[in-house]
């Protein structure tokens, strides 16, 4: 039982360092928890900054139990906090199990999420998950207030938008911390507006399913605003678990959810730089199939800003993978023959066919032993489209930009010496990430029914202008140094 003693001591030391560093960001809840039909005292330690939930337990041992007890990972652990609230912890991994001289035993679990409620939440399903979001307000283009001839006042009816996504009803609405229903009773008031998203189903859904849909929606918003989203508060509703206020006002009990997800950094951004805002999505258009296909692509795209310390090489690999996945999921049923037929239909009569053929139907692509669409072809197909000039600078010249990207991907995947000289590095790699992410944004928005062509054109033009200015300034500095 003690074969992992050194590992456990190491964990204890790391835990002490962690406590000293993050204690002020933590919430502690003391109570009694049921483990294998045994009640053990302990505390829940939650830290939203780091996105961790620990259940730290301790029990006394006697002469019959001086060796302690082994504990495996546990799907569900329930308990009651000293305040009287019930808590249920899910997906609990045992990360520390240590006995001290046969007198006491310390057990620590790390949990994926927990639910606060008025009763134990084992094996339950819910009808609705409601989340309050941070950094999504400007994206909705909605507000609690309106401007009138007499000034700013609260709207009589708050804005909301409804969509049918992922087999559920998704409702976006806004609310404010200040209702103005009572007189101002202080010299200063801070008005906060937040976005609330409701994920509702008449048929009860499992907790994991509702959380999965929630994560997909957050990814959509993050893609739209090119920034991170945090959840301030969230809770489940069970339409069969309600109470009455007075004789006729029905309210549902709230079962609060806390997920072990770290608080993400919010960056300065402008609405004009968003890929799209909520009002640009057509609520009558069925895009469920498209959204399901886009889920892994969104997750790859988010590496642009979600993981602050991710190396540039990994960001590049993720964006290229996102483009490759996008092309395979949305074009030609991922069939080589359909791809070749499309190229011929689009360009065989074009005056530039020979030039386009080199990039879209290369010798490697047309080799009879090649049965799939190669990466270079996918990239050039997305860049060229229907002879669209948006990305002309990256396919119109003699240089095969798609091949350069493919060589760079190959190098950072395998680090083979044969591709090292061809691979982009440093600022050039950052430049490629910008171009490729713009390409991905353009095509995803087309799939969603949002036209951002002019926005992408302006962005690329501005980027290239700054790039040319930088080159001119460097050249000027070098000439001055040479004269000296």
N, C-alpha and C positions, 0 to 999 in steps of 0.2 A: 504493500500500500504506500510505502514511503520511498519507492524507487524514484519518484519525481521530486524529491525533497528540494534539491538544488534549484530546480525550475520554479518551484512554488515560492522559495525564499526570494528568488529573483523577481517574481511577480510582486511579492509583498513590498520589495524595495521600490519597484517602479510605481506601485500603487501609492506609496508614501510621497514620492516625488510629484505624482499626479495630483494628490490631495493638496499639497502645498501650493501648487501652481494654479489650480482651478477651483479651489474651495469656494471662493466668493461667487462663482458662477453656478454653483450647485444648489439643488433643493433636496432636502433630506426628509424622509417620511418614515417614522418609526412605527412598527406594528408587529403582528404575529402572522406567520405564514405556514401553510400546510404543505409539507413535503413527504410524500409516501405515507400519508395518513398520520404523520407526526407534526405537531405544532411546534414551530421554532421561532424564537424572537429574532428580529433583525431590522434592517432599514433599507429602504429604496433610495438610491442616489441617482438623481437625474441631472444631466448637464446638456442643455440645448446648444451651448457654444461648440462643444466637441461632439455632440450627437451620441452620447452614451448613456445607457441605463444599467445600473448595477443593482443586484439584490445581495446584500451582505448579511450573512446569518451567523449566529454563534450559539452554541449550546454546551451545557455542562456534561461531562462524562462521569461515570461511576465505575465500580470494580467490574461490573458486568459488560460495560460498553467502552472500556478504556481504550480499545483499538479504534474507536470511531466507526463511521459507516461510509461506504462508497456511494457516490451519487453520479448518475449519468446525466446527459443532457435531457431536459424535460420540456415537452411541448407546451405545457400549461402549469403555472403555479398561481395559486390564489391566496389571498390574505386579507386581513382587516387592519386598517391603520388606526392608531390611537384616537384619531378624531371621529372614528365611527364609519368612515367610508370604506367600501370594499374595493379591492384592486385585483386585477387579473393580469398576469405577465405571460407573454407568449414567446415561443422559440428561445428557451433559456439554455444557454451553454454554460456548463460548469467549468470555470476557469481557475478555481482555487479550492482545494480541499485539504486542510492541514490540521493535524492534531497536535496539541501542546502538552507534552509530558503526561499523556493519558488523563489529563484533567479537563480539557476543553477542546472543542472542535470548531474550526472556522470554515465556512463554505461560502463561496462567492459565485453568483451566476451573472452572466451578461445577457440581457434581454433585447429582443428586436423591437418590441413595443408593449405598451400596457394600456389598460382601460380602467378608468375610475368610474364607479357606478354605485348604485344603492343596493346591489346584490352581485354575487359572483357571476361572471360572464363566461361560463364554460360551454363550448359548442353552440353558441348562439349565432343567429344571423340577423341582419338589420335591413331596413328599407332605405335608409338615407345616410349619407355622410356629408356633413356641412363643414366647410373650411373657411377660415378668415385669412386672407392673403396679404402679404406685405410686398409692395413694389409692383402691383398689378393695376393700380387705380387709373393711371394715365392711359393705360392700354385700353380700358373699357370705354373711354370717352363718355362716361356717365358721371353723374354727380347728385348729391342730396339737395344741392342748392341751385337756384336759378337767378338770373339777373333780370330785374324788372325796371320800369320807369322810376319806381320809388326806391330802388336799391336791390340788395341781395336778400333773398328770402328762401326758406325751406320749401321744397316742392310738396304739393299736397299728395302726390303719388310718386313714389320712388321709381327710378328707372330699373329695368331688368331685361335680359335677353335669354331666350330659351333655345336649346339645341338638343337634337336626338343623336347622341354620340355613344359608341361602345355599348349599345343596347339599353341605355338608361337615359333619363331626362337630366340634362345639365343646365342649370340656371345660374346666370351671373347677375348679381345685384350689388348695390352699394348701400352703406349705412354710415352714420356718424355717431361719434361719442356724445355729441351735444344735440338735443332735440329742441331746445328753446321753448319747451312746453312750460317751463317754470322760469320765474324772473332771474336775472343775473344776480348772484349773491356774492360775487367777488370782483375785485378790480380787474383781474385778468382771467381769460378762459382760453384754453388751447383746443382748437377744433381739429379733430382727426377724422378723415374719411377712409374707409377700408372697403375692399372688395370681398364679397362673400360668394362662394361657389357651392352650389348644392348638387349632389349626385344622388338621384332618387330613382327608385324602382318599386313598382307595386308588388313584385315578387321579391321576397327577402333574399339577400345575397350574403355570401360568406365574407368575413372580415377581410381576408386576403384579396378577394375579388374587388371589393370597394376600394381598398388601398391601391391596388394595381391601376384601377381606372383613374384614381386621384393623381397618381404619379404620371400617367400619360397626359392628363390635362395640364399639369404643371409644366411638362416638357413642351407642350404646344405653346403655352404662354411664353416660356423662356426663349423658345425659338423666335417667336413673334417680336419680342422686345430686345433680343440679343443681350439678355441680362438674367441674373438669378432671381428666383422667387422664394420667399420664406413663408412658412405657415405659422401664424400667430396663435391660432386656436382651432381645434377641430373636435367634432363629437358625432356620435352615431345616434340615429333615431330608429325606434321600433314602433311601427304604427299600431301595434297591439299593446304597447306599454305607455299609457297616458293617464292624465288626471284632469280634473275639472277645476277651473277658477270660477267661483260662483256656481251658477246652475247650468250654464251653456257654453262657456269658453273652454275648449279642449286644448290641452297642451301635452306635448310628448316629453317624457323624461329624457334628459341628455346623458349620454354615456361618453365621457370625455376620453379622447385618444391622445396618447403621447408616443411618438415614434422616435426611435434612436437614429435621428438624422441631424447632422451638424448644421448650425446656422451658417448659411452661405453669405459670402460678401456681396454687397450691393454696390455696383459701380455707377458713376455718373453717366447718364445717358439722356438723349433727347428724343421726343416723340417722332420728330422728323427723320430720325435714323432707324426707327423700328422697321421691321419687315412688313408688318401690317398691324392694324388695330382691330378691335373686336367688331366695330361697325362695318368692316370690310368683308366679314364672313357672312355668307347668305344662309340664314337659318332654315330656309326652305330647301336647300340643296343637300342631297344625301351624299356625304363624303365619308361614310363609315368605313368602306373598304379601303379608301385612300389613307385614312388615319391609322388603321391597323397596320398597313404596310409601312407607314412612316415611323412607327414607334422606335425601332432600332436605329433608324437614321437620325431622328431627333437626339437620341442618347449619344450617338457619336459626335454630332454637331456641338453638343453642349460642352465638350472638352475645350472649346474655344475660351470659355470663361468660368466654368464650374469648378475646375481643378486648378487652382492658382499656381501651384508649383510643378505642374506637368511640363516636362521638357518639350521644347519646340518640335523635336523629332517625333515624339509621340502624338502631339496635336496634328502634325502633318499626316501621319499614318492614319489617324482616326478620320480626318476629313476626306482623304483619298478613299478609305474604306466606305465612308458614307456615300460618296459619289458612285462607287462601284455597286454598292447595294441598291442605291436608288435606281440606277440604270437597269439592273437585272430585274427589279421588281415592277418597274413601270413601262419598260420598252420591250417589244418584240417577243414577249413571253420568254425572254432569255434564250431564244433560239437563234443560232447562227444563220440559218437559211432565211428566216424572216428579216433579220438585220440586213443581210446582203441584198435581198429583194427590195427593201426600203431604200437603201442607198442608190440602187440602180433606178428606181422609180423617181427619186428626188433629183438626181444629178446627172444621169446618163446623157441627157441632151444639153447639159450646161457646157459653155465654152471653157470653163475651168475644170472639166471633169478629170482630166489627167492629174491635175494638181490635187484635187479632192480625193481621188482614188488612192494616191500614195498614203494619205493619212487615214482614210476610212477603210480601205480594202488593201492593206499592205500584203506583201508576200507571205509574211508570217500568218496573218489572219486568213489568207486564202489557201494556205497549205492544206492539202487533203487530210493530213493527220491531225489538224486542229479542228476540233468539233464544237468549240465554244467561242464566245465573243471575248477577245483579249482586252486587257485594261486600256491599252493605247487607243483601240477602236472606240471603247466606251467613252473615254475622255474627249476624244475629238468629235464624236457624235453629239455629245452634250454641248461642246463649244460651238460647233457649226450649226446644229439644229437644222432649220429649213433655210439655210444660207442667211441666218440672222447676223447682223454686223455688230451686235453688242460686244462680243468677245473677239472681234476680228483681229485685234493686235496679238492674240494668242493662238490664232490658227491661220491667219492670212499670209504670213511670211514664209520664207523658205525653211526656217527652223521649225522642227516638229516639237512644239511645246508639250504635247501629250506624251511623246516619247521621253522627254526630259523628266516629266513627272513620274512616269513608269520606272525609269532607271533609278530615280531618287527613292521611290518606294521600295524597289528591290534592294537597294543598298541598306536602307535603314531597317529592313526586315531581316536580311541575312548577313549584312556587313561583309559582303564578298569584295575582295580587292578589285575584281574586274569592273565593278560599277562605281568605285570610289571617286574617280576623277570626273565621272559624268554627273554625280549627285550634287544637288543644290545644298548649300550650307549657309549658316549665318543669316545675314540680311536677305539673301536671295531665297532662303527657305521661308522666311517670314513673308516675303513678297508672294511666294507661291501659295501660302496658306490664305492670304487675303483674296487672291484671285479665285482660288478653288472654293472658298466659302461663299464668295459672291455668286459663283456659278451654281452652287448648291441651293442657295437662297432663292435665286431666280426661278429655278425649275420646281422647287417645292411649292413656291407661291402659285405658280401656274397650275399645279395639280389641285391646289386648294381654291382655285378660282379668283386669285388676287394677282393683278397685273402690276409688277414693280419694274417694268422695263426701263422707264425713264429714270427712276431712282437709281437703278444699277448703272445705267449709262453715266449719270452725273457722278456717282461714287468712283467709278473707274477712271473717268476723266480727271477728277480732282486728285485721285491717287497718283496717276501718271504725271500730272503737272508738278506735284510736289517732288516726285521722283526725278523729273528732269531738272528742276531747280536745284535739288541736292547735288546732282551730278555736275551742274554748271558751277556751283559754288566750290565743290571739291577741285574741279579743274582750275578754277581761278586761284585757289590757295596754292595748288601745286606749282602753277606758273610763277607766282610771287616768290615761292621758296627757291625755285630754280634761278630766278634773276638775282636773288641774294647770293 
